[in-house]
Amino acid sequence: MKKLKKGFSLIELFIVLSIILLLSVSAFSLSVLVYNKMKVKSETDNYTSIRSFMDEMASKGTGFFNSDFVIQSGIVSPDRIKVLNGEKIMVDAWGNQMFSLYEDGVWHIQYQDLTPKNCISLVQSTESKGLIVNGILVDRGDVSAATSACNSGDSSGEYIDFSSTLNSEGNSLPDS
């Protein structure tokens, strides 16, 4: 008499579970990658808006302005404004505080606690040619310079400064 096999062997179950686990880990990894790309795109748009506003104000002869002026202008979306100790502050796509300042022909957009990886992604996604990151001139396609600049930080390592010198007409260095 032949014995009928009922059910699956332990090895078959382990193989199926391994495949399911592999697929779920792959899906999770892909979602993290997509989520980070969305954050970089969102921050690039925010950065571009702030930079364009600063260029416009500089061309109109406004000699000094800071984050409060940028917030009051309404160009920063409400989800990028938080209240800290009773004051409105700007935050980046990752929820970290950021600052903007224009003084003496130079604009600055500073990111607090921006990781070097996100800094490099942000530098590579901006349309700027001749962006100065932590005092290092970086062109959009120059990954080596972006890596060096984003890893330099300030002495405490918590601020990453994006800046540009304005030309005699009050405009930023030309876009690529």
Buried (B, 14 or more C-beta within 10 A) or exposed (E): EEEEEEEEEEEEEEEEEEEEEEEEEEEEEEEEEEEBEEBBBBBBEBBBBBBEBBBBBBEEEEEEBEBEBBBEBEBBEEEBEEEEEEEEBBBBBBEBBBBBBBEEEBBBBBBBBBEBEBBBBBBBBBEBBBBBBBEBBBEBEBEEBBBBBBBBBEEEEBBBBBBBEBEEEBBBBEEE
